[in-house]
């Protein structure tokens, strides 16, 4: 069993196609998780992740803030307390439309490389 505070995990800047976005890899294969990786994303006001797609799904829980998930069908707004499911191969991008930090947990299958 592992218990640690999220601030004990260094935040890495998400570079390619993102702006104002950091990731903390909370639980991954490095901690012995064989099935899922849990990551914490923080987006500054006006920040966004890249607009991209990949074969695996995302399960996301919005901890604080508000914003939208952009897709090819347009933006879908969300707020703190919302859960978001993005199927594999669907283009998506998280954006922070609020005045504070947007913070969310994202879970993906471990057999895939960590990606936003």
Residue pairs with C-beta under 8 A, 6 or more apart in sequence:
2 27
2 31
6 24
6 26
6 40
9 24
9 25
9 26
9 40
10 24
11 22
11 23
11 24
11 42
12 22
12 23
12 24
12 25
13 21
13 22
14 21
14 22
14 23
14 41
14 49
14 50
14 116
16 50
17 49
17 50
17 51
17 52
18 47
18 48
18 49
18 50
18 116
19 46
19 47
19 48
20 43
20 44
20 45
20 46
20 47
20 48
20 96
21 41
21 42
21 43
21 44
21 47
21 48
21 49
21 116
22 41
22 42
23 39
23 40
23 41
23 114
23 116
24 39
24 40
24 42
25 37
25 39
25 114
26 38
26 39
26 40
26 105
27 33
27 36
27 37
27 38
28 37
28 38
28 39
28 110
28 114
29 37
29 110
33 110
34 110
35 109
35 110
36 107
36 108
36 109
36 110
37 107
37 108
37 109
37 110
37 114
38 105
38 106
38 107
39 105
39 106
39 107
39 108
39 114
40 103
40 104
40 105
40 106
41 49
41 94
41 102
41 103
41 104
41 105
41 106
41 116
42 101
42 102
42 103
43 49
43 65
43 67
43 94
43 95
43 96
43 101
43 102
43 103
44 96
44 101
45 96
45 98
45 99
45 100
45 101
46 96
47 95
47 96
47 102
48 93
48 94
48 95
48 96
49 93
49 94
49 95
49 116
50 93
50 116
51 70
51 91
51 92
51 93
52 91
52 92
52 93
52 115
52 116
53 89
53 90
53 91
53 92
54 88
54 89
54 112
54 115
55 88
55 89
55 112
56 88
56 108
56 109
56 112
57 85
57 86
57 87
57 88
57 108
57 109
58 84
58 85
58 86
58 92
58 106
58 107
58 108
59 83
59 84
59 85
59 106
59 107
59 108
60 83
60 84
60 85
60 86
60 94
60 104
60 105
60 106
60 107
61 82
61 83
61 84
61 104
61 105
62 78
62 79
62 80
62 81
62 82
62 83
62 84
62 102
62 103
62 104
63 80
63 103
63 104
63 105
64 80
64 100
64 101
64 102
64 103
65 79
65 80
65 96
65 98
65 100
65 101
65 102
65 103
65 104
66 77
66 78
66 79
66 80
66 96
66 97
66 98
66 102
67 77
67 78
67 94
67 95
67 96
67 97
67 98
67 102
68 75
68 76
68 77
68 78
68 94
68 95
68 97
69 75
69 76
69 78
69 84
69 86
69 92
69 93
69 94
69 95
70 76
70 92
70 93
70 94
70 95
71 90
71 91
71 92
71 93
72 90
72 91
75 95
77 97
78 84
84 104
86 92
94 102
94 104
94 116
96 102
106 116
108 114
108 115
